[in-house]
Amino acid sequence: MLSLTNRRILLGITGGIAAYKSAELTRLLIKAGAEVRVGMTRAATQFITPLTMQALSGQRVHLDLLDSDAEAAMGHIELARWADLVLIAPATADFIARINQGQADDILSTLVLATSAKIAIAPAMNQAMWADNSTKSNLNVLVDRGYHIFGPAEGEQACGDVGPGRMLEPVQLVELSASLFETGELAGKNFVITGGPTREAIDPVRFISNHSSGKMAYALAAEAVAAGAKVTLISGPVNLSTPESVKRIDVISADQMLVATQEAMTDCDVFIGVAAVADYRPVEVGKQKIKKSDEKMLLSLIKNPDIISEVAQLDDKPFVVGFAAETNDILSNAKDKLKRKGLDMLFANNATKTFNSDSIVVTALTETSETELKEGNKNVVARNMLQLIATALNER
């Protein structure tokens, strides 16, 4: 089955007996990586309940055009803008005729009229209705407008007739939906990326930390999504917006980042450790603010867990990518880190030249290769990094 990772699908259900298949269709769309929201005509609710669709999609089901709660923010317009694909399944003969005429008298027909997303319909009707010239004419108009027609299939129908008009099976509709989108080179891959600094508390108002803006990790997350990957971003404290379609988990300390990383390892294909994790933390954390007294203060520190090393030592480890932000002997120190920690790939850079910068120059290292990536905007460089990772994954 093709991937629908990060795709937003608005599933429209109209009032036909095939509506019962929409439950399985929703489940399979989500399994393929899509985020699904559901709109239903009132007739559709006679065949399958909104509660069922809400439980399966995990989202509120849209039933009414004039919903006072949603319409305060023009909810139907926002929903139309949200979707990458509007999939009407099943699409009855009546609904096909109404959207052909440009009617917008319920939530679903209004969404079809208002969206700029791709639109696909899966016809479902009696074989005689399918064969009628009016239906054929309506479909021809929709095809000319750029609509995608999925099916129908032939076979025995609920009314006892045999012939064309059955809605395609859910698995077929998922595959056809996925085929409408370009597949990125990282489609179907699960990425876990750590970014930003960690903070290790000294007392309630002070902490130890490292310089890190988080920009490189966030650029990698955004570009990985654009290449089709599903991304979990485990972030220390930064002042950055979450990239679209990225699952973000906020942490503060190294211990918290380790726990979040361990919990995210299920089905992880690629782990990229970009975070500037503090190497040490105070042995004891003051319960109250430590008052200034003597000229000197001694602070006892204990080593923090080495997150990337722990990931690299897993029995079923993902492809592990590290970063080495060095101030001297950059390549020598980076090669040592690559070998010592058992990494599959490492990107080395001059730390002092990239703090809070929007650009970066790095050297990519593996056990057998050394590739310098030209200086550029962090998003551009992130794209080049991910191309190297994708190539390495294909060669495994």
N, C-alpha and C positions, 0 to 999 in steps of 0.2 A: 504494500500500500504506500502511495506517495505521501509526503509529509505536508501537513498544514500548520507547522510550527509557527507561532506568533500571528497567525491569521485571525481576523475578526469576522465571524460569520453570523449574519442575522438570518435565522431560520424562520420563514413564514409558513404557517400551517393554515390551510383552508378546509372547508367543510366537506370532506369526502371520507369514505370508509378507510382509505389508505392512511388516514391520519394516525392510525395506531402504530404505523411503522416509524413515525417521527421520534418516538421514544428511543428506539434502537439507533436511529440516525444521529440523534443528539449525542448519544454515548460514544459512537464511533468517531464523530467529528472531534470531540474532546480528546479521545484516545489518540487521534492523529496529530494533536497539538494545538487545535484551534480553541479560541475563546468563543463561546456560543451564547447568543441572546435570542429570545424567542418572541415572535409576535403572532397572535392568533386572531382569526375572524371569530365572531360570535358563533357562527355555525360550526366551526372547528371544535368548540368546547363541548358540543354535543357528542363528539366521538372520542375525545381524550381530554382529561382535565388539565387546567392550568397548573394545578398543584403538582401533578406528575411531571410536567415539563420544568417547573421551577426546581423541583428536587433534583432532576437530572442535569440541568444546566447550571445550577447554583446561582441563578440570577432571577430577578423579578420578571414575570411574564407580562408583556405589553398587550392589552386587550382593547383599550378605548382610546380613540383619538383625542377626545376632550377629557383628559385626566387632570384634575385640578392640581394634584401634587406635582406631576411631571411637567405640565404645561407652564408652570410658573417660570421655568427656564427653557421653554420651547422644546420639551423633551423629545418630540417626534423628529424635530430637525437635528438635534444632537445625535439621536440614534441613527438617523440616515447618514450623517457624516462619519459616525464611528465605524461603520461596516466597511470591510474590504470586499465582501461578497454578500449579496442578498439572494438566498436560496429559498424558493417557494416550493415546498414539497409536503403534501401533494398540492398541485395546482389544478383546481376544478375548471370545467369548461366555462362556468359563470365568471370566475375570477379572471381567467384569460381574456374573456370578452370585455370585462370592465377595465382592465389595465390597458387594453388596446385602445379604448375610447378615452383614456387619460382621466378616468374618474378617480376621485380622492375622497370617498365618503366613509372610509373606515381607516383604522390605524395602518393596516397592511398595504392597502392601495396607495395611501398617502406616502408611506415610506418608499414605495417603488417609484413614485413620481418625484420625490425629493432627493433621492440618493444619486451620487455620482459614482457609486461603486459598481462593480460587475454585477449583473443580474442573471440568474439561472432559474429556470422553471422546470419542474418535473411533473408533466401532465398525468392526471389520473382520472379516468372517466369510463363510462360504458363504451363498448366498441362502436356502437352506432353513432354516439355523440362525437367520438374521435373521427369518424369517417365523414361527418357532416361538412359541407362546403364552408359553412360559417366558421367552424373551428379552424379549418385549414387556412382560411383567409386571415383570421386573427393571428395565427401563429406566423404566417408569412410576414405580416406587418412587424411583429415583434422581432423576428430574425433580422429584418432590414434595419431595425433600430439598434441592433447589436446584442440582443438578448441571446442567451445560450439555452438551447432546448435539450434537456436530458430525458431521452426516452420518447415514448413509453415502450414497455415490453409487451409481448404477446402472451396469452395464456388464458386460463380459466378466471372468470371475474366473479365478484361477490353476488351478482345478480343471476349467475348461472350461464351467461353467455361466454363464448370463447372467441378471442381475437385480440387485436391491439388495443391498448388503453390502460393496462396495468402500470402502476408506478414502478420504476426500477427499484431493485433491492437497495437497502441502505448502504451496503458496502460498495456497490457500483456508484452511487451518488457521491460518496466520499472520494472515490478515485477520480471521478470526473471533475469534482470541485477542485481537487489538488492540481489537476492537469491545467487549470486556468492560470496558475501562477508559475512564474519562473522559479526553478529550484536552485537555491544558493549552494555554494560548494560545501557549506557546513550544515545543510539541511538534515534534520533528525538527530544532530549531535547535542548532547547536554554539557554545557560549560558551567564550571564554578570558578568565579574570579574573586580574589580578595583585593581590597584597595584601601587607600587612605592610611592614616597612622593608627596606632593604638595608644591609649593613655593609661599609665599605671599610677594609681593614686598614692600620694604620700600622706595626705590627710584630706578632709572634705573639700579643700579649696585649691590644693596643689597637686601636680602630677608630673611624671616623667613621660616624654614623648619624643617622636622623631619628626623631622620636617617631611611633610607629604601633603600635596594638594588633592591627591586622588584623581587628577585629571587623566593620567595614563590608563588607570583601571577602568574609569568610566568610558573613555574612548574605545577601549577594547570591548567592553560590554555592548556599547551601541553598535559597533561594526560587526560583532559576532551575530547579533540579532539580525542585522541587515543581510548577513550571509546565510541566514536560515537557522541558526542555532537557537536553542532554548537556554537562557542565561540566568543563573543565580549570582547576584553580586553581594558579597559579604563586605560591608563597608564600615570602616572606622569613622570617627567624626570629621566630616567635610562639609563645605558649603556649596554643594553641587546638586542639581536636579537629577532625579532618577531617569535614566534613558528609557524611552518608550519600549514597552513589552518586556522589560527586565524585572525580575523578582529581586527586590532589595531587602537585605537583612542588616539592620543596624546593630553594631556592637561597639564597645568602648575598649575593653582590655584584651590582652593577648589570650587569656584563658577563655573569654567569651568567644573570641574569633575561632579558637580551636574547636570548641563545642559546636558552634554553628557549621564549621567546615566538616566535622565528622558526621553531623546529621545530614549534610547535603551530598554525601558521597554516594548514596544509592543511585545507581544508573548514571553516574558521572563519567563522561567520556574524556573530558579535558579539564585539568585543574591548572589555573594560572595564578601564581602567587605574586601579586604586585604590591601588596600591602607592606608598608614600612613598619614592621612589627618591632616593638621595643624588645631589645635583647634581655633586659633585666627589669625586675620590679622590686619594690621595697619588701623586705622581710616582714615588716610590721607596718600597718596603716594606722595613722593616728585617728582616734575617734573624734577628736576635736582639733580645731586649727592649732598647729604648733606655733607657739609664740617665739618671736625673735628674742634671744637672750645672749648667748655667748658669741664671740667673734667667729667661731667655727662650729659647724654642726656635722656630725658623722652620720651617714646614711648607709645602713647595711642593705645590700641588694642580693637577690637570688635570681638565677637564670630562668627565663621564661621558656615555655615549650617551643620547640622548633616545628612550626606547623607544616611547612613544606616537606621537611624530612619525614614526618609522620605519614603524610599522604604518600610519599614515594616508597615507603616501606610496607604499604598495604599489600596483602596477598593478591587481591584483585584490583591493582592500582590503575588509575586512569593515566592518560598521557600527561606527564607533569612538566610544567613550564615555570621556570623561575626568573627572577630579575636580580641583577647585581649592580647596585648603585654605588660605585667606588669613587674614591678621591685620588688614588694613586695606583700604579701598576694594574690598570683596569683589566686588561685581558688576562694577565697572569692570575690575578685573584679570582676572576670570573671562571676560568678553566678549572681552578682548584675547587670552587664551589659546585660546579657542574658535576664533577667526579665524586667529590666527597658526599654530596647529598643524593646521588643517584638520580639526577634529573634527566629527562629526555631532551630538553632544550632549555637554553638560557639566553636572556637578552642583557647585555652589559652596556652601561652608560656612565658618563661622568656626572656624578651626583650634583656637584656644585654648579654645573651649567644648566641644570634642568629644573631646579626647585621653583615651583610656581610658574614655570614657563609653559607656553602653549605649543612649543616645538621641542623636538628631541632628535638626537642621533644615537643609534644603537648598533651594536654588533651582535648578530645571532650566532650562537655556538651550539653545536651538537658534538657527540663523541668523535665524529669524522669530518665535520665541516665548520667553516668560519665565514660568515657572510655579513658584510657591512651594509646597513640600510641607510640610504641618504637622509640627511637632515630634512625634516619637514614638520608640518602640523601634526599633532599627536594623533588625530583621527586618520590622517593619511598613512602615517607610520604604523598605526594599529592595523590598518587594512593589509599592509605588506607583511606584518608579523603573522596575521591570521592566514595569509596565503602560504607562508612557510609551514605553519602548523597543519593546514589542510593537506599539503603535499606529503608531509611526514606521516599523517594518518593514513593516507592512501597507500603508502609504501610499507605499512606495518603488516 
